[in-house]
Structure formats: C-alpha cells, structure tokens
Amino acid sequence: MVVIGGALVVGATVAVLGACVLLVLLVVAVRARRQLRQRRDEMLLSPLRPPLITVAAGEDDDGTAVHTLRRAAGDSRTVLDRNIVGLLTKIRGVPAEQLVGVLEKHGAVHAAARELTSRSTVRRARAAQVLGLARAGDTVPLLVRALDDEAVEVRNSAAYALGLIGDAAAAGPVLSAIGHPERGLPAATAAETLQSMGVGISEVLRAGLHDAHPRTRMVAAHLSGERSFTRGLPDLRHLLDHDADVTVRETCAAAIGRLGRAEDVEVLARHTGQDEPLSLRRACTTALGELGDPAAVPALAGLLVDPDPRLAELAATALLGLGPRGREALVAHEDGPAVRSARLMASLQRASA
Amino acid sequence: MSALAGDPDASPVRVLVADDDADIRDLVEFKLTQAGYAVEAVADGIGAWEAFAANPPQLAVLDVMMPGLSGIDVLRKIRESEFASVPVLLLSAKSRDSDVDTGFEVGADDYVIKPFSPRELLHRVNGMLARAR
C-alpha cells in the first residue's frame, strides 16, 4: 500500500515537473520566434529606413526618398507598410500625406478595406485602423458597417477610424451604435469620435437627445454642451425636467451650465431642492456657477446652509466665481465650513496655477 | 531659419533629443540636424538626464513617457539644476488638458502633442531658441 502511494506521488511529481519544463520551453520558443522575426523585419527594413525617415521628417525635397519607398516589393514592402502605419499615428501634415500615398501605391489601403471582412478579429481591427490613418473617406460605409462587428475591438477601431476621417455623415450611425443591445459602442469611444467630426453633427446630436437609450441621450447632451450647440437648449431643458434617467439629467444640467443663458438660472435652481436626487442637486449647483450670471447668486446663497456639506461647498465655490455679488453673499457665512473649504480650495488652485 | 543662420562661423546650437520611440528619435534628430543643429539623441529618461548633466545643451526636446525617468521627471531635475534656464519642449502623445497643464506647471516652455508636424516642431524649436538668446 505504502509502495503504491509512493509511486503515485513520484508519478504526479514527474508529471508536474514535465508540464513545467514544457511550459518553459514553449515560452522560450515563442520569445525566440518573436526575436527572430523582429531581426528579420529590421534587416528587411534597414535599406528603406533612411528614405522612410527622410520622408517622415518632411525633408524629401526632390522626391527621391518617396520614390524609393514606392518601389519597395515583396517582404520588404510588407514590413515597410507596417512601419508606415505605425508612423502615421505619430506624425501629421505633408509627410503623413506622402506616406499615405506610398501605402496607396502598394495597395495596402485597398487590402485593408478587404480585410474588414477577415475571419480574424485582429486583422479586422487593424484594417479599420489603417483605413482611418489613411483618411480613406471612400471607405466610410464599410467602417460604419464595422460598427456592428461582433468584436468590441473592431467596433472601437472602426469608430476611431471614423473619427480620424471626420466625415459628419457617419455621426448618426456612431451615436446609434451606443445603444445597440448586444454590440454597443462604449459611450466614451463614441463621444471621442463625434468630437472629431466638426459642426456638421449638431442636428444628429439634437436627434440623439430623443433616443430611446439613456447612454445615447447622455452622450448627445454632453457633446451639445462641449461643442456649444445652443440649438439643443430647449431639448436639454426638457430632459433635465423629465428624463427618467438621473445621469442623463445630470449631464443636461452640466450642458446647460456650459451653454449659459440667464433664463436657465431658474431652470437649474428648481432642481437643487431637497426633493431631488442628491447627485442631480450637486450637478445643478455646479451648473449654476458655470452659467456665470450674477442672477444665480440668490439661489446659490440659499444653498450655503444645505444639510449636504458637499453641496454647500459647491455653492460657495460657485459664488466665489460670480464676482463681487457672489463674494458679498458669502460674507454672512464666512465662518461656516462650506465657505472656509471653498476658499481653501480656491487658494490651492491659485497657488498651483 | 537654421541653427547657423546669421553667423556661419558660429558652432552649431546643441539640442538634446530624448525619446524611447526609435522612429520619433531618428526623425527629430534628422529634422534638426538638417536644419543645422548639433543633436544628441538618447532613448530613455536616465540617459537624458545623464547627457544633460554631462554637457548641458542649449535646448532639450523630451518625450513624456519614457522608461526609467519620465520626461516630466527629467524636466523637474533640469529646473532644479544650475542650468534651469535651458528651454525645454515636451513632445507627447498625452493630449488631455491636465497632461498639458502638468507639463507647463513643471516648467516646460512648449508642449507638442503627437501626432505632430515635424515642420511645426522645427519652427517651435527655432522660436524658443530665438527668444532665449
């Protein structure tokens, strides 16, 4: 019995050790393969690196270097194109346009458009990136389709590419993609993409404020404020009053604060009451300060004694930014913790500026 | 405007370039060398500080995200050194307002965000040196 038990322990130990050795060998083999490939790529690129740097630096005055790059063939061309794509994430201007010309000459942009339907997720995501970096405007419909890809990496990459191309025609699909039930586009990615699309997206954002999905409404509200699209103000006020999602209401308050109209003091002030959710009260208090209108002073002064210390502090901070009338309102509460804290924060900010 | 403009007998203006990305390092070195500057290029923050301390340049171009010491760390050391007045340009992919604020708060004279135009970078370097003279 003891002998059998001992044999089992030895056998298990040998098996575990064997598995460990195999794992180590595998890791070594993968690393060695990667290093070999890297060295091979460096060797292939080596004769093309001087003209590549010359073009990238914008110093190819006679066009010799770009001509050399355009003539690259075989494996060297593959490695060169990969390096050009890498460089396009780092430089812009005429050199970037020249390098895109090299990619087009090599057929790499067309190939990327085809690769958008590859079975490999990595290839699809990389293809979308190439199309964006090459500013391939004619591939916008393909990239819009890729917003519905099964892999989030591809959806993100397609959105990034659409942002680089900057065609406002894609704004609607990007905004709608946020609310897709299974294949949604992350709100932050969509917001970043839409930010790159210029003023042509104002109507899309306005429509987005009425979307069924709260995250879509939130992004549309946020961008309306960020981009100063004042035409959406009536919709923002309506959502602040009535939206079922409190995050959307908070975002609308912030946007109204940024867009700043005197008549919005009352709109924001009515949501600072204690019957409202605390996060919304705080958002509206900050937005009252953001408006920058002295008409907000009475509403903010009333919040200096609020039971929520953070809200009182936000009100004091807002009043500090509203000029002599705002500071005057603080005098009666000078010894209170909210005013002391707001003054301390303001002085720290001034010191670090 | 080149580094030698106006005085052909003057020795070239020395510029330290630090970036762990070989493409950017080579590109900036080439661009500035073509413009007549004498460039010393290094691949990390520690190398940047060592090169700076050993032979302070007239201007430094520092990447922000580098192994060892970041560009911000190197800049801080420069501003605490006896050569604190050397102009420093930060070159970085970190593009948020807070990143740019930090760069200027620590003492950068300029902040260029990647992707950048090499031509614009040269203009900024020329301008910084002209103002420093």
Chai-1 contact restraints between the chains, C-beta under 6 A:
chainA,res_idxA,chainB,res_idxB,connection_type,confidence,min_distance_angstrom,max_distance_angstrom,comment,restraint_id
A,I53,B,D26,contact,1.0,0.0,6.0,A-B,restraint_1
A,I53,B,L27,contact,1.0,0.0,6.0,A-B,restraint_2
A,I53,B,F30,contact,1.0,0.0,6.0,A-B,restraint_3
A,A56,B,L27,contact,1.0,0.0,6.0,A-B,restraint_4
A,A57,B,L27,contact,1.0,0.0,6.0,A-B,restraint_5
A,A57,B,F30,contact,1.0,0.0,6.0,A-B,restraint_6
A,A57,B,K31,contact,1.0,0.0,6.0,A-B,restraint_7
A,A57,B,P118,contact,1.0,0.0,6.0,A-B,restraint_8
A,G58,B,P118,contact,1.0,0.0,6.0,A-B,restraint_9
A,G58,B,R119,contact,1.0,0.0,6.0,A-B,restraint_10
A,E59,B,Q34,contact,1.0,0.0,6.0,A-B,restraint_11
A,L87,B,D23,contact,1.0,0.0,6.0,A-B,restraint_12
A,K90,B,I24,contact,1.0,0.0,6.0,A-B,restraint_13
A,K90,B,K114,contact,1.0,0.0,6.0,A-B,restraint_14
A,K90,B,P115,contact,1.0,0.0,6.0,A-B,restraint_15
A,I91,B,P115,contact,1.0,0.0,6.0,A-B,restraint_16
A,R92,B,P115,contact,1.0,0.0,6.0,A-B,restraint_17
A,R92,B,S117,contact,1.0,0.0,6.0,A-B,restraint_18
A,G93,B,S117,contact,1.0,0.0,6.0,A-B,restraint_19
